[in-house]
Amino acid sequence: MKEETILDVLLYLFEHYFYQDPDAVADRDGLQNGLLQAGFSAPEIGKAFDWLDELARQRPTTAARRADVGPVRLYVEPELSRFDAQTLGFLMFLEQQGILDAAQRELVIDRVMALDQAQIDLDDLKWVVLMVLFNQPGAEAAFAWMENQMFEGDPEPLH
């Protein structure tokens, strides 16, 4: 059996609870019991809840999206060890297309770095982006675009 990661727990939560029933998030004990019954370990569940708490803590208080156009983002060695050229290119693409603003990009990077994975692949990054956008007020259109890219198969051009 494959050892589960924080991301496995988060994806399960997102697919089975947050996406289908956002109100279920308030019942942390119920979520934990459901995750234990699904076969996840208590330590990984705790780490996933900590990850979500930090994401919620960093949530902006207003729906206004910043249009920060600043210098190019330089990545430090610990980040470069987790992201490969494909995932960095995808992050840049999302920012250039207006799917992520600079603050959201930083939040995605922060949440990737909080995962206990040595390397993140493109599919895992897409899930993190989707979870971050789901948690951002005013990002409904970006969330819908990202969701479409993940579940529809053929990429849809941006307008």
C-alpha positions as CSV (number, residue, x, y, z in Angstrom):
1,M,0.0,0.0,0.0
2,K,1.2,3.5,-0.9
3,E,2.0,5.7,2.0
4,E,-0.3,8.7,2.0
5,T,0.9,12.2,2.0
6,I,-0.6,15.5,3.1
7,L,-1.6,16.1,-0.5
8,D,-3.5,12.8,-0.6
9,V,-5.5,13.8,2.4
10,L,-6.2,17.3,1.0
11,L,-7.3,15.9,-2.3
12,Y,-9.6,13.5,-0.6
13,L,-11.1,16.3,1.5
14,F,-11.5,18.5,-1.5
15,E,-13.1,15.9,-3.7
16,H,-15.4,14.3,-1.1
17,Y,-16.3,17.2,1.2
18,F,-15.3,20.8,0.2
19,Y,-16.3,20.5,-3.4
20,Q,-19.6,18.6,-2.8
21,D,-20.6,20.1,0.6
22,P,-18.7,23.3,1.6
23,D,-20.7,23.5,4.8
24,A,-19.1,20.2,6.0
25,V,-15.8,22.0,6.6
26,A,-17.2,23.4,9.9
27,D,-17.4,19.9,11.4
28,R,-13.8,19.1,12.0
29,D,-14.5,16.1,14.1
30,G,-16.8,14.7,11.5
31,L,-14.1,15.3,8.8
32,Q,-11.5,13.6,10.9
33,N,-13.7,10.6,11.6
34,G,-14.5,10.3,7.8
35,L,-10.8,10.5,7.0
36,L,-9.9,7.9,9.6
37,Q,-12.6,5.6,8.2
38,A,-11.2,6.2,4.7
39,G,-7.8,4.8,5.9
40,F,-5.7,7.9,6.5
41,S,-3.4,8.1,9.5
42,A,-4.1,10.6,12.3
43,P,-0.7,12.3,11.9
44,E,-1.3,13.0,8.2
45,I,-4.8,14.2,8.9
46,G,-3.4,16.6,11.5
47,K,-0.8,17.9,9.0
48,A,-3.5,18.4,6.4
49,F,-5.7,20.3,8.9
50,D,-2.7,22.5,9.8
51,W,-2.1,23.1,6.0
52,L,-5.7,24.2,5.6
53,D,-5.6,26.4,8.7
54,E,-2.6,28.2,7.3
55,L,-4.3,28.6,4.0
56,A,-7.3,30.1,5.7
57,R,-5.1,32.4,7.8
58,Q,-3.6,33.8,4.6
59,R,-7.0,34.4,3.0
60,P,-7.5,38.0,2.0
61,T,-10.2,39.9,3.9
62,T,-11.6,41.6,0.8
63,A,-12.8,40.4,-2.6
64,A,-10.5,42.9,-4.3
65,R,-7.8,41.2,-6.4
66,R,-4.6,43.0,-6.6
67,A,-3.2,43.8,-10.0
68,D,0.4,43.8,-8.8
69,V,2.7,44.0,-11.8
70,G,6.2,43.9,-10.4
71,P,9.6,42.4,-11.0
72,V,10.1,38.8,-12.1
73,R,9.9,36.3,-9.3
74,L,13.2,34.8,-8.4
75,Y,13.1,31.3,-6.8
76,V,15.4,30.3,-4.0
77,E,17.1,26.9,-3.8
78,P,14.6,25.1,-1.5
79,E,11.8,26.2,-4.0
80,L,13.8,25.1,-7.0
81,S,14.3,21.7,-5.5
82,R,10.5,21.2,-5.3
83,F,9.5,22.8,-8.6
84,D,10.8,21.7,-12.0
85,A,10.8,23.7,-15.2
86,Q,7.4,22.5,-16.2
87,T,5.7,23.5,-12.9
88,L,7.5,26.8,-12.8
89,G,6.4,27.5,-16.3
90,F,2.8,26.7,-15.5
91,L,2.9,29.1,-12.5
92,M,4.2,31.8,-14.8
93,F,1.6,31.0,-17.4
94,L,-1.2,31.3,-14.8
95,E,0.1,34.6,-13.6
96,Q,0.6,36.0,-17.2
97,Q,-3.0,34.9,-18.1
98,G,-4.5,36.6,-15.0
99,I,-5.6,33.3,-13.4
100,L,-3.3,34.1,-10.4
101,D,-2.1,37.4,-9.2
102,A,1.3,37.9,-7.5
103,A,-0.2,37.4,-4.0
104,Q,-2.0,34.2,-5.0
105,R,1.2,32.9,-6.7
106,E,3.0,33.4,-3.5
107,L,0.3,31.6,-1.6
108,V,0.5,28.7,-4.0
109,I,4.3,28.6,-3.5
110,D,3.9,28.7,0.3
111,R,1.3,25.9,0.3
112,V,3.5,23.7,-2.0
113,M,6.5,24.3,0.3
114,A,4.3,23.2,3.3
115,L,3.7,19.8,1.7
116,D,5.9,17.0,2.8
117,Q,7.0,16.1,-0.8
118,A,10.5,16.4,-2.1
119,Q,9.2,17.2,-5.6
120,I,5.8,18.4,-6.9
121,D,4.6,17.4,-10.3
122,L,2.3,19.4,-12.6
123,D,-0.9,17.6,-11.5
124,D,-0.2,18.1,-7.8
125,L,0.5,21.8,-8.5
126,K,-2.8,22.1,-10.4
127,W,-4.6,20.7,-7.3
128,V,-2.9,23.1,-5.0
129,V,-3.8,26.0,-7.3
130,L,-7.4,24.9,-7.4
131,M,-7.5,24.7,-3.6
132,V,-6.0,28.1,-3.2
133,L,-8.4,29.7,-5.7
134,F,-11.3,27.9,-4.0
135,N,-10.3,29.7,-0.8
136,Q,-9.9,33.2,-2.4
137,P,-12.8,35.7,-2.4
138,G,-13.4,37.2,-5.9
139,A,-11.5,34.3,-7.7
140,E,-14.6,32.5,-8.9
141,A,-13.8,33.0,-12.6
142,A,-10.2,31.9,-12.1
143,F,-11.4,28.9,-10.1
144,A,-13.9,27.9,-12.8
145,W,-11.2,28.3,-15.6
146,M,-8.8,26.1,-13.6
147,E,-11.4,23.6,-12.8
148,N,-12.3,23.4,-16.5
149,Q,-8.6,22.8,-17.4
150,M,-8.4,19.9,-14.9
151,F,-11.6,18.1,-15.6
152,E,-12.4,18.8,-19.2
153,G,-9.4,17.3,-20.9
154,D,-8.9,19.8,-23.8
155,P,-7.6,23.1,-22.6
156,E,-9.9,26.0,-23.4
157,P,-8.3,29.2,-24.7
158,L,-8.4,32.3,-22.6
159,H,-10.3,35.3,-23.8
